Amino acid sequence: MNIVNKLTIRHLKQNKRRTLVTIIGVIISVAMVTAVATLGISFMGLMQRQTIATEGEWHVLYKNVNKNQLGTIKNDDDTKALIISRDLGYSPLKEGQNENKPYLYIKEYNAHGFKQFPVKLNKGRLPQAADEVVISEEVANNAKVNYKIGDTLTLDIGERLGNDGEGNEVELTQINQLQTDDGKITENLRKKKSATYTVVGFIERPTWEPTWSPGYTVLSYVDENILGSDDTVNALVVLNKVKGSLFTHAEDVAKAIHIDKSSVKFNNELLRYYGVTNDDGIRGMILSLSVIIMTVIIIGSVSLIYNAFAISVSERARHLGMLSSVGATKRQKRNSVFFEGAIIGLISIPIGVISGLVGIGITFWLINSIIQGALGMTESLTVIVTPSSILTACGISLLTIFISTYLPARKASKISAIDAIRQTTDVKLTDKSVKTSKLIRKVFGIEAEIGLKNLKRNKRRYQATVFSLIISIVLFLTVSFFTSNLHKSLELSQDGVNYDIQVIYWGEQSINDQFKTISSLKDVTESTPIKQLGVDTLIDEGSIAPPLRESVKKDKSLLVEGKYPYFVSVNTLSDENLQAYAQAIGVNYDKLQDPEHLSAILIDKTTYKDDIAKKYVETKAITTEIGQSLELTYYDIESEESKHLNKVEVAALTDQLPMGIRPAIVGGLNIIVSESVMDQLIADKKDLNVNHSLYLKSKNPLATQQAIEEMKVSNFAVINVYQNRQQEEQMIMLMSVFTYGFIALITAISIANIFNTISTSITLRKREFAMLKSIGMTPKGFNKMINYESIFYGIKSLLYGLPISIVVMYLIYRSLTNSFDYGFSLPWDSIAYVIVAVFLMVTSAMLYSISKVKKENIIDALKQENI
């Protein structure tokens, strides 16, 4: 080791505080990058495992392939495992006690199918031959039909045929609930074959079976070796490696086996958690978001490390000047600084990586109970470490250390030994450089003027502190904006289901007592009865939803009497629910109750998926104002013409949906009225069809559904959507945990960064403060000066930080518009929080730092050479 490097090590030891601060800065930076990369990979891994646990593991589906085509798919190089499945159909369940589920639904899998799909065997064994079956335990629990292992079943299997609402006969599947009318089954079961099976085991109700489906799952075995040449099955492929080319490869396979591309389906639910999609909009969104967020993180990391070096450039330059005075060359001085950076990197980077992984591990341990308890997830978060994430963190840190050492080293190497020792380049006292406005002294006093001059004299330290504040502002606001917009995007892509169970009634007698009985079931936590009436209205062309305007421009025949026909869903909440809803959106409840002056709450926003642009769009359902009226009409079946119903005034506009109300389609409206207004609307209109529904939230939706079905009330249908809603809530809750956790991390790092920068700066100014005190500045005046400095720091950082943040937020918004379309709005709450937080952090850091130096002896501080 040469003498310069030895002196560098001695210098680091002598200046322990500065060295420690720099090391901590690098550790925090490396830990942040490591934590973010690990968090993202671990989150994707969790969602992969959870999706496989609930929906099964497969990537590509080829529908209705024969035995020869099956062989080609199986022998494909990309195929890791081949699942064969076949939906045989439905068979009547004799003696079943649940009128809403009168069938057994028979489905076949090969051995791989039983492994790759979440089939949980509770008793017996899985089928190993085509004449063996396992039966869902729901048959015994819900239908009250008990089978035993070894029982023989002879089933007449067929397909369900129902009405599509337009008089056409269509085949019904498990996602279609039982079709009934006045309690009688209106669909038909057309027999296709008879089969005899032996019961060999019992399974839990499969997660892929909708709770409202009319058939209990029965699984049998299919053997590809005994398939006939004309038999067709569904082939589900598990790929060796999930990559972006799988979409084109699947189409090539389909072409090779001579099947249409429409017969190829992809498990997009699972593939998106591998970061693979065939949607150009989503791909563009993910790519642009990744670039923006990683850029923000890297800039934050660079600033954190750079400030740790840059804030003490003056002291380092003095040390290098001393080396130069004893003969050190420019190259030796540069290498000295690089060597210092290398030592700090060798110490900090390993500790930073370990700290990031340990921090994420502790976070996962703390939130796993929340994920599995509140969300009902079967999988837990585990730390997934990949070489790429570790190498990325180390690479960013090494590059940052190089930049952070190169710039001051290059600068110091050019300064003469005398200037470096005297530090004449750091403090310049030209009139222009320290000139301040006369208004400052007149308005704020001499202390404010001195404080501003101090900042200008110590320009580089001032710039480093302001830069640190700007980065903190940008980091916090962009991450906060990204979080809120990601939540909004998730909500736009969901179905808007905000309840667990829907109970539909289509009879004529009063159902209030039955609804009250259902609402009082032990597991029900919230209930909302809703009456719904479907009517029409005509809307002026200029007020219709924006997507409809383009259609009207192309085809004026869509207008009726110069206006566009809208479907209106008139929804009635109970008085109790309406009062709570009105209070939540800020509307006068009493106004909604006046039967002489009919008023309604109008949901003025809706969402839809634009199939052409391939994005989710949020748009105005209608452009109107409070106080305007809707002329409601209805279609009279007897006269076959539209008749006037009544006029309803818009009492409030909102985008908040009460429980049970789902977003209207484009060209439709949702309005909320009171029971008295609904009574007035339908008075003397016996031919109007009012639908009655009860919407429930439950702690145990399956038990609640079973309890309702056991009541055996006629003209009722029960639809349990808990599973779908739970998946939506899981996504939003998990995203909240991670993103708000990231905001907390960013906030903590920002505070540490600011405290580090300001406290180091204050420490370096001990001599300056001692000089001010020596010429008569009082403690009160000194504190006043420091307060003004804090204000100047905050104002300057906000003047730069807020505009930069707005630009970055807009870029994030533009990247999200690849898949989602909604208006850009600034997060005013977050901006207000940042403004307050900046001044609090700067003031706290200044006061903390001053408390460390104000007791210093003036003579000792003036003599001080090193920190």
LOBARO-407897 format. One line per field, with one value per residue (C-alpha): residue in three letters; x, y, z. Coordinates in steps of 0.5 Angstrom, whole numbers. Example, Ala and Ser with C-alpha at 12.3 -4.5 7.8 and 13.67 -1.06 7.14 Angstrom:
<kollums>
residuo = ALA/SER;
u = 25/27;
v = -9/-2;
w = 16/14;
</kollums>
This chain:
<kollums>
residuo = MET/ASN/ILE/VAL/ASN/LYS/LEU/THR/ILE/ARG/HIS/LEU/LYS/GLN/ASN/LYS/ARG/ARG/THR/LEU/VAL/THR/ILE/ILE/GLY/VAL/ILE/ILE/SER/VAL/ALA/MET/VAL/THR/ALA/VAL/ALA/THR/LEU/GLY/ILE/SER/PHE/MET/GLY/LEU/MET/GLN/ARG/GLN/THR/ILE/ALA/THR/GLU/GLY/GLU/TRP/HIS/VAL/LEU/TYR/LYS/ASN/VAL/ASN/LYS/ASN/GLN/LEU/GLY/THR/ILE/LYS/ASN/ASP/ASP/ASP/THR/LYS/ALA/LEU/ILE/ILE/SER/ARG/ASP/LEU/GLY/TYR/SER/PRO/LEU/LYS/GLU/GLY/GLN/ASN/GLU/ASN/LYS/PRO/TYR/LEU/TYR/ILE/LYS/GLU/TYR/ASN/ALA/HIS/GLY/PHE/LYS/GLN/PHE/PRO/VAL/LYS/LEU/ASN/LYS/GLY/ARG/LEU/PRO/GLN/ALA/ALA/ASP/GLU/VAL/VAL/ILE/SER/GLU/GLU/VAL/ALA/ASN/ASN/ALA/LYS/VAL/ASN/TYR/LYS/ILE/GLY/ASP/THR/LEU/THR/LEU/ASP/ILE/GLY/GLU/ARG/LEU/GLY/ASN/ASP/GLY/GLU/GLY/ASN/GLU/VAL/GLU/LEU/THR/GLN/ILE/ASN/GLN/LEU/GLN/THR/ASP/ASP/GLY/LYS/ILE/THR/GLU/ASN/LEU/ARG/LYS/LYS/LYS/SER/ALA/THR/TYR/THR/VAL/VAL/GLY/PHE/ILE/GLU/ARG/PRO/THR/TRP/GLU/PRO/THR/TRP/SER/PRO/GLY/TYR/THR/VAL/LEU/SER/TYR/VAL/ASP/GLU/ASN/ILE/LEU/GLY/SER/ASP/ASP/THR/VAL/ASN/ALA/LEU/VAL/VAL/LEU/ASN/LYS/VAL/LYS/GLY/SER/LEU/PHE/THR/HIS/ALA/GLU/ASP/VAL/ALA/LYS/ALA/ILE/HIS/ILE/ASP/LYS/SER/SER/VAL/LYS/PHE/ASN/ASN/GLU/LEU/LEU/ARG/TYR/TYR/GLY/VAL/THR/ASN/ASP/ASP/GLY/ILE/ARG/GLY/MET/ILE/LEU/SER/LEU/SER/VAL/ILE/ILE/MET/THR/VAL/ILE/ILE/ILE/GLY/SER/VAL/SER/LEU/ILE/TYR/ASN/ALA/PHE/ALA/ILE/SER/VAL/SER/GLU/ARG/ALA/ARG/HIS/LEU/GLY/MET/LEU/SER/SER/VAL/GLY/ALA/THR/LYS/ARG/GLN/LYS/ARG/ASN/SER/VAL/PHE/PHE/GLU/GLY/ALA/ILE/ILE/GLY/LEU/ILE/SER/ILE/PRO/ILE/GLY/VAL/ILE/SER/GLY/LEU/VAL/GLY/ILE/GLY/ILE/THR/PHE/TRP/LEU/ILE/ASN/SER/ILE/ILE/GLN/GLY/ALA/LEU/GLY/MET/THR/GLU/SER/LEU/THR/VAL/ILE/VAL/THR/PRO/SER/SER/ILE/LEU/THR/ALA/CYS/GLY/ILE/SER/LEU/LEU/THR/ILE/PHE/ILE/SER/THR/TYR/LEU/PRO/ALA/ARG/LYS/ALA/SER/LYS/ILE/SER/ALA/ILE/ASP/ALA/ILE/ARG/GLN/THR/THR/ASP/VAL/LYS/LEU/THR/ASP/LYS/SER/VAL/LYS/THR/SER/LYS/LEU/ILE/ARG/LYS/VAL/PHE/GLY/ILE/GLU/ALA/GLU/ILE/GLY/LEU/LYS/ASN/LEU/LYS/ARG/ASN/LYS/ARG/ARG/TYR/GLN/ALA/THR/VAL/PHE/SER/LEU/ILE/ILE/SER/ILE/VAL/LEU/PHE/LEU/THR/VAL/SER/PHE/PHE/THR/SER/ASN/LEU/HIS/LYS/SER/LEU/GLU/LEU/SER/GLN/ASP/GLY/VAL/ASN/TYR/ASP/ILE/GLN/VAL/ILE/TYR/TRP/GLY/GLU/GLN/SER/ILE/ASN/ASP/GLN/PHE/LYS/THR/ILE/SER/SER/LEU/LYS/ASP/VAL/THR/GLU/SER/THR/PRO/ILE/LYS/GLN/LEU/GLY/VAL/ASP/THR/LEU/ILE/ASP/GLU/GLY/SER/ILE/ALA/PRO/PRO/LEU/ARG/GLU/SER/VAL/LYS/LYS/ASP/LYS/SER/LEU/LEU/VAL/GLU/GLY/LYS/TYR/PRO/TYR/PHE/VAL/SER/VAL/ASN/THR/LEU/SER/ASP/GLU/ASN/LEU/GLN/ALA/TYR/ALA/GLN/ALA/ILE/GLY/VAL/ASN/TYR/ASP/LYS/LEU/GLN/ASP/PRO/GLU/HIS/LEU/SER/ALA/ILE/LEU/ILE/ASP/LYS/THR/THR/TYR/LYS/ASP/ASP/ILE/ALA/LYS/LYS/TYR/VAL/GLU/THR/LYS/ALA/ILE/THR/THR/GLU/ILE/GLY/GLN/SER/LEU/GLU/LEU/THR/TYR/TYR/ASP/ILE/GLU/SER/GLU/GLU/SER/LYS/HIS/LEU/ASN/LYS/VAL/GLU/VAL/ALA/ALA/LEU/THR/ASP/GLN/LEU/PRO/MET/GLY/ILE/ARG/PRO/ALA/ILE/VAL/GLY/GLY/LEU/ASN/ILE/ILE/VAL/SER/GLU/SER/VAL/MET/ASP/GLN/LEU/ILE/ALA/ASP/LYS/LYS/ASP/LEU/ASN/VAL/ASN/HIS/SER/LEU/TYR/LEU/LYS/SER/LYS/ASN/PRO/LEU/ALA/THR/GLN/GLN/ALA/ILE/GLU/GLU/MET/LYS/VAL/SER/ASN/PHE/ALA/VAL/ILE/ASN/VAL/TYR/GLN/ASN/ARG/GLN/GLN/GLU/GLU/GLN/MET/ILE/MET/LEU/MET/SER/VAL/PHE/THR/TYR/GLY/PHE/ILE/ALA/LEU/ILE/THR/ALA/ILE/SER/ILE/ALA/ASN/ILE/PHE/ASN/THR/ILE/SER/THR/SER/ILE/THR/LEU/ARG/LYS/ARG/GLU/PHE/ALA/MET/LEU/LYS/SER/ILE/GLY/MET/THR/PRO/LYS/GLY/PHE/ASN/LYS/MET/ILE/ASN/TYR/GLU/SER/ILE/PHE/TYR/GLY/ILE/LYS/SER/LEU/LEU/TYR/GLY/LEU/PRO/ILE/SER/ILE/VAL/VAL/MET/TYR/LEU/ILE/TYR/ARG/SER/LEU/THR/ASN/SER/PHE/ASP/TYR/GLY/PHE/SER/LEU/PRO/TRP/ASP/SER/ILE/ALA/TYR/VAL/ILE/VAL/ALA/VAL/PHE/LEU/MET/VAL/THR/SER/ALA/MET/LEU/TYR/SER/ILE/SER/LYS/VAL/LYS/LYS/GLU/ASN/ILE/ILE/ASP/ALA/LEU/LYS/GLN/GLU/ASN/ILE;
u = 0/3/4/-2/-7/-4/-5/-12/-14/-11/-15/-22/-20/-19/-25/-29/-36/-36/-33/-39/-44/-42/-42/-49/-51/-49/-52/-59/-58/-56/-61/-67/-65/-64/-71/-75/-72/-73/-80/-82/-80/-83/-90/-90/-88/-93/-99/-96/-97/-103/-106/-104/-107/-114/-114/-109/-102/-103/-101/-104/-110/-112/-119/-122/-116/-116/-111/-106/-106/-105/-99/-96/-97/-94/-88/-87/-80/-83/-88/-86/-93/-99/-106/-112/-119/-126/-133/-138/-144/-149/-153/-160/-158/-163/-166/-162/-165/-162/-167/-162/-157/-160/-155/-148/-143/-138/-131/-125/-118/-111/-106/-103/-109/-110/-103/-103/-110/-112/-116/-116/-117/-120/-122/-121/-116/-116/-119/-115/-119/-125/-130/-128/-130/-129/-135/-135/-137/-142/-146/-147/-146/-151/-155/-156/-155/-150/-145/-140/-134/-135/-142/-144/-147/-151/-151/-155/-150/-153/-152/-156/-160/-163/-166/-161/-167/-169/-172/-166/-163/-156/-152/-151/-145/-142/-142/-150/-154/-160/-166/-173/-179/-184/-180/-180/-174/-175/-168/-168/-163/-161/-158/-152/-150/-150/-144/-143/-138/-135/-134/-127/-126/-129/-126/-127/-131/-126/-125/-126/-133/-138/-142/-148/-147/-153/-148/-144/-137/-135/-129/-127/-121/-119/-113/-110/-108/-115/-118/-122/-120/-126/-126/-124/-121/-118/-110/-107/-100/-95/-89/-82/-80/-85/-83/-86/-85/-90/-96/-93/-91/-98/-101/-95/-97/-104/-103/-99/-104/-109/-114/-116/-113/-120/-119/-112/-113/-108/-108/-107/-109/-103/-98/-99/-95/-90/-89/-92/-98/-100/-103/-99/-102/-101/-94/-93/-95/-91/-85/-86/-88/-82/-77/-80/-80/-73/-71/-74/-71/-64/-64/-66/-60/-55/-57/-57/-49/-47/-49/-46/-39/-41/-43/-36/-32/-29/-26/-23/-21/-16/-14/-12/-9/-4/-2/-1/4/8/9/3/1/-6/-7/-5/-10/-15/-13/-14/-21/-23/-19/-23/-30/-27/-26/-33/-36/-33/-36/-42/-45/-45/-48/-53/-55/-56/-60/-65/-66/-67/-71/-76/-76/-78/-83/-86/-86/-90/-95/-96/-101/-105/-105/-107/-112/-116/-115/-116/-110/-107/-100/-95/-90/-83/-76/-74/-67/-65/-58/-60/-63/-57/-53/-57/-57/-49/-48/-52/-48/-42/-43/-46/-40/-35/-39/-39/-32/-30/-33/-30/-23/-23/-25/-19/-14/-15/-14/-7/-5/-5/-12/-14/-11/-14/-21/-21/-26/-31/-33/-33/-35/-36/-41/-45/-45/-48/-52/-59/-65/-66/-73/-71/-68/-74/-79/-75/-70/-62/-62/-66/-61/-55/-58/-59/-52/-49/-53/-50/-43/-44/-47/-44/-47/-53/-54/-53/-58/-63/-62/-63/-70/-72/-70/-74/-80/-80/-79/-85/-90/-89/-89/-95/-98/-96/-100/-106/-107/-105/-111/-115/-113/-114/-121/-123/-121/-125/-133/-135/-138/-138/-142/-141/-148/-154/-161/-166/-174/-178/-185/-191/-192/-189/-182/-180/-180/-176/-171/-171/-170/-164/-161/-161/-157/-151/-146/-149/-145/-148/-155/-158/-165/-166/-172/-170/-174/-172/-174/-172/-170/-168/-161/-159/-153/-149/-150/-149/-142/-136/-136/-143/-142/-137/-142/-148/-143/-143/-150/-155/-161/-159/-162/-170/-173/-166/-164/-160/-164/-161/-163/-164/-164/-168/-165/-169/-165/-168/-169/-163/-159/-160/-159/-152/-151/-153/-149/-143/-144/-146/-153/-159/-163/-170/-170/-170/-176/-181/-186/-189/-182/-178/-171/-165/-158/-155/-148/-145/-139/-138/-132/-132/-127/-125/-124/-121/-116/-115/-116/-120/-124/-127/-132/-138/-144/-148/-146/-151/-152/-155/-162/-163/-169/-169/-176/-177/-181/-183/-185/-192/-193/-201/-200/-193/-191/-187/-191/-189/-187/-185/-180/-174/-169/-162/-161/-153/-148/-143/-138/-139/-143/-147/-147/-151/-150/-145/-143/-148/-146/-144/-151/-154/-155/-156/-160/-162/-168/-172/-178/-183/-180/-181/-188/-190/-186/-190/-197/-202/-197/-199/-195/-188/-184/-180/-174/-173/-166/-162/-155/-150/-143/-142/-136/-138/-141/-142/-145/-150/-151/-153/-157/-161/-162/-165/-170/-174/-177/-180/-178/-171/-165/-158/-152/-145/-140/-135/-130/-129/-130/-124/-119/-120/-120/-113/-110/-112/-110/-103/-102/-104/-99/-93/-94/-95/-90/-85/-88/-86/-79/-78/-80/-75/-70/-72/-72/-65/-62/-64/-62/-55/-54/-56/-53/-46/-47/-48/-42/-38/-40/-38/-32/-37/-42/-37/-35/-42/-42/-35/-38/-44/-50/-54/-57/-64/-61/-58/-64/-68/-62/-63/-70/-70/-65/-70/-75/-70/-68/-76/-78/-72/-73/-81/-80/-76/-79/-86/-86/-81/-86/-91/-88/-86/-93/-96/-91/-93/-100/-99/-96/-102/-106/-104/-109/-113/-116/-118/-117/-111/-111/-106/-106/-107/-107/-100/-98/-100/-97/-90/-90/-92/-87/-81/-81/-82/-76/-71/-73/-72/-66/-63/-65/-62/-56/-55/-56/-50/-46/-49/-45/-38/-33/-32/-24/-24/-29/-25/-19/-22/-19/-22/-29;
v = 0/7/13/17/11/10/17/17/11/15/21/17/15/22/24/19/22/24/17/14/19/17/10/10/14/9/3/6/7/0/-2/2/-1/-8/-8/-5/-10/-16/-13/-13/-20/-23/-20/-23/-29/-29/-27/-33/-38/-35/-36/-43/-45/-42/-43/-48/-48/-48/-43/-44/-48/-51/-53/-59/-63/-70/-75/-74/-66/-68/-72/-66/-61/-66/-67/-60/-57/-52/-57/-58/-62/-63/-63/-66/-64/-66/-63/-69/-65/-65/-70/-70/-70/-75/-73/-66/-61/-55/-53/-48/-54/-59/-63/-66/-63/-68/-66/-71/-70/-74/-75/-68/-65/-67/-65/-58/-56/-55/-61/-62/-70/-70/-78/-84/-83/-80/-83/-88/-90/-88/-91/-88/-81/-77/-72/-65/-65/-60/-65/-68/-61/-57/-62/-67/-73/-78/-82/-87/-90/-96/-93/-94/-89/-89/-82/-80/-74/-69/-61/-55/-51/-45/-38/-33/-28/-27/-33/-37/-44/-43/-48/-46/-47/-47/-40/-39/-40/-44/-41/-41/-38/-37/-42/-47/-49/-47/-50/-57/-62/-66/-73/-75/-81/-86/-88/-92/-90/-92/-87/-87/-81/-74/-67/-60/-56/-53/-46/-45/-47/-41/-41/-40/-45/-51/-57/-60/-62/-69/-71/-77/-79/-79/-83/-80/-87/-90/-84/-85/-82/-78/-76/-69/-66/-59/-59/-55/-54/-52/-49/-50/-43/-37/-32/-26/-31/-36/-32/-33/-40/-42/-39/-43/-50/-48/-47/-54/-58/-54/-51/-44/-39/-37/-44/-42/-39/-36/-36/-28/-28/-32/-30/-22/-24/-27/-20/-23/-20/-20/-13/-8/-3/-6/-8/-1/1/-3/-2/6/6/1/6/12/9/6/13/16/11/11/19/18/13/17/24/20/18/24/28/24/26/33/36/35/37/43/39/34/39/42/35/34/41/39/33/37/41/36/33/29/29/30/23/21/26/23/16/18/20/14/9/13/11/4/3/6/2/-5/-4/-1/-5/-12/-9/-5/-11/-15/-10/-9/-17/-17/-11/-14/-20/-17/-13/-20/-23/-18/-17/-25/-25/-19/-23/-29/-27/-21/-23/-31/-32/-39/-37/-33/-28/-30/-27/-28/-26/-27/-25/-20/-16/-16/-14/-9/-6/-7/-4/2/4/3/7/12/12/13/19/22/21/23/30/33/29/32/39/38/36/43/47/50/47/54/55/48/49/56/54/61/57/55/62/68/75/79/84/80/73/75/81/81/85/91/89/83/87/92/86/81/84/84/77/75/78/75/68/69/72/66/61/65/65/57/56/49/47/51/47/40/41/44/39/34/37/37/30/28/32/29/22/22/26/21/15/17/19/13/9/13/12/5/4/7/3/-3/-1/1/-6/-9/-11/-6/-11/-9/-14/-22/-24/-22/-25/-24/-24/-24/-25/-20/-21/-17/-19/-14/-20/-25/-19/-18/-25/-26/-19/-22/-28/-29/-28/-22/-16/-11/-11/-7/-8/-5/-4/-3/0/0/6/11/18/23/27/33/31/36/32/25/21/23/16/16/23/20/15/20/24/18/16/21/16/14/20/21/27/30/27/21/15/13/7/9/5/8/5/5/5/4/10/8/6/13/17/14/15/22/24/21/25/31/32/34/28/31/34/27/25/30/26/33/35/29/29/24/23/22/17/22/17/10/6/1/-3/0/-6/-2/2/-4/0/1/8/13/18/22/18/25/32/36/40/40/43/40/35/28/27/19/15/7/3/0/-7/-6/0/-2/6/10/14/19/17/23/28/28/33/32/33/31/29/23/18/14/8/5/-2/-7/-1/-3/2/3/2/7/10/8/12/10/14/14/15/15/10/15/18/11/10/16/14/7/10/7/4/-4/-6/-3/-9/-7/-12/-13/-15/-16/-15/-17/-17/-23/-26/-33/-32/-40/-41/-35/-38/-45/-42/-37/-43/-48/-43/-45/-39/-39/-34/-33/-34/-33/-31/-31/-27/-27/-31/-26/-20/-23/-23/-16/-14/-18/-15/-8/-9/-12/-6/-2/-5/-5/2/5/1/4/11/10/7/13/18/15/16/23/25/21/25/32/31/28/34/39/37/36/43/46/42/45/52/52/57/61/61/63/69/71/71/74/80/81/77/75/68/71/74/67/63/68/68/60/60/64/60/54/58/60/52/50/56/54/47/47/52/47/41/42/43/37/33/35/33/26/25/27/22/17/19/18/12/9/12/6/1/6/13/18/25/28/31/33/30/36/33/30/37/40/35/36/43/42/37/40/46/42/37/43/47/40/39/46/46/39/41/48/44/40/46/52/50/50/55/61/61/53/53/59/54/48/45/38/36;
w = 0/-2/3/0/1/8/9/7/12/17/15/15/22/25/22/25/25/17/15/19/16/9/11/14/8/3/7/7/0/-2/3/0/-7/-5/-1/-7/-12/-7/-5/-12/-14/-7/-8/-15/-13/-7/-13/-17/-11/-9/-16/-17/-10/-12/-20/-21/-25/-33/-38/-45/-46/-53/-53/-57/-59/-61/-60/-65/-64/-57/-58/-62/-56/-51/-55/-56/-53/-49/-46/-38/-36/-40/-37/-40/-38/-41/-38/-39/-37/-32/-28/-24/-16/-14/-7/-7/-1/-5/-10/-13/-14/-17/-21/-21/-25/-28/-30/-32/-31/-32/-27/-28/-28/-20/-19/-22/-20/-13/-11/-4/-2/5/5/0/-6/-13/-19/-23/-28/-32/-28/-21/-18/-12/-10/-7/1/-1/-3/4/7/3/-1/5/0/3/-1/2/-1/-5/-7/-15/-18/-25/-28/-34/-36/-41/-43/-40/-45/-43/-46/-48/-46/-54/-55/-57/-54/-51/-47/-40/-36/-29/-29/-31/-25/-25/-30/-26/-26/-20/-17/-23/-27/-34/-37/-40/-39/-45/-44/-48/-45/-39/-34/-28/-23/-16/-11/-9/-5/-2/-4/-1/-6/-11/-11/-18/-17/-17/-11/-15/-20/-20/-20/-15/-17/-19/-21/-25/-29/-37/-40/-46/-48/-49/-52/-59/-65/-65/-58/-56/-50/-47/-47/-41/-42/-36/-40/-38/-38/-38/-43/-47/-54/-51/-54/-61/-60/-58/-64/-68/-65/-66/-74/-74/-71/-75/-70/-70/-66/-62/-59/-56/-49/-44/-36/-36/-29/-27/-33/-31/-25/-29/-32/-39/-43/-50/-49/-52/-47/-41/-43/-45/-38/-34/-38/-38/-30/-29/-32/-28/-22/-22/-25/-18/-14/-17/-17/-9/-8/-12/-8/-1/-3/-6/-1/4/0/-3/4/6/0/3/9/4/-1/5/6/-1/-1/4/0/-6/-1/0/-7/-9/-16/-19/-20/-13/-11/-15/-13/-6/-6/-11/-5/0/-4/-5/3/4/-1/1/8/6/1/4/10/6/2/8/12/6/6/14/14/8/12/18/15/11/18/21/16/14/20/17/10/12/17/14/7/8/3/4/2/6/4/3/1/-6/-7/-14/-17/-21/-16/-11/-17/-19/-12/-12/-19/-17/-11/-14/-20/-15/-10/-17/-19/-12/-11/-18/-18/-12/-13/-20/-17/-12/-16/-20/-14/-12/-5/-2/-4/-2/5/6/2/-1/-7/-2/1/-4/-1/-8/-7/-13/-9/-3/-5/-2/-3/2/3/7/12/12/13/17/20/20/23/16/12/15/15/7/6/10/5/-1/3/4/-3/-4/3/1/-5/-3/3/-2/-7/-1/0/-7/-8/-2/-4/-11/-8/-3/-8/-14/-10/-6/-13/-16/-10/-11/-18/-18/-13/-18/-24/-20/-18/-25/-28/-22/-23/-18/-13/-6/-3/-1/-3/-7/-5/-11/-10/-16/-13/-11/-4/1/3/8/14/10/8/16/18/13/15/22/21/26/21/17/18/14/9/4/1/-5/-10/-17/-23/-30/-34/-40/-41/-47/-46/-50/-55/-51/-45/-46/-45/-49/-52/-55/-58/-63/-65/-65/-70/-75/-74/-73/-73/-66/-63/-62/-63/-63/-56/-54/-51/-44/-39/-32/-26/-21/-14/-7/-1/6/10/15/9/5/11/12/4/4/10/7/0/4/1/5/7/8/1/-2/2/-1/-5/-7/-10/-13/-12/-13/-12/-19/-20/-25/-27/-30/-32/-38/-42/-49/-53/-59/-55/-50/-44/-38/-39/-33/-36/-35/-35/-36/-36/-32/-26/-19/-20/-27/-28/-32/-35/-34/-39/-39/-44/-44/-46/-48/-52/-54/-54/-49/-44/-39/-32/-28/-27/-22/-20/-19/-12/-12/-16/-14/-16/-9/-10/-4/-3/-8/-14/-19/-24/-30/-37/-42/-44/-37/-31/-24/-19/-12/-9/-2/-1/-1/-8/-11/-8/-12/-18/-19/-16/-20/-25/-24/-30/-28/-26/-19/-17/-10/-8/-1/-1/5/7/12/16/13/6/5/12/10/4/6/12/7/2/8/9/3/1/-6/-11/-8/-12/-8/-11/-7/-10/-4/-8/-13/-9/-4/-10/-11/-4/-4/-9/-7/0/-2/-6/0/4/0/-3/4/6/1/2/10/7/3/8/13/8/7/14/15/9/11/18/16/11/15/21/18/15/21/24/19/20/28/26/23/28/33/29/29/37/38/34/39/36/42/43/41/35/33/34/30/24/24/24/18/15/16/12/6/6/5/0/-4/-4/-5/-11/-15/-12/-13/-21/-22/-18/-22/-28/-26/-23/-30/-33/-29/-31/-38/-37/-34/-40/-44/-40/-36/-38/-33/-31/-28/-22/-17/-10/-6/1/0/-3/3/8/4/5/12/13/9/14/20/18/16/23/27/24/25/32/33/30/33/40/39/37/41/48/44/47/42/42/41/35/32/33/30/24/23/25;
</kollums>
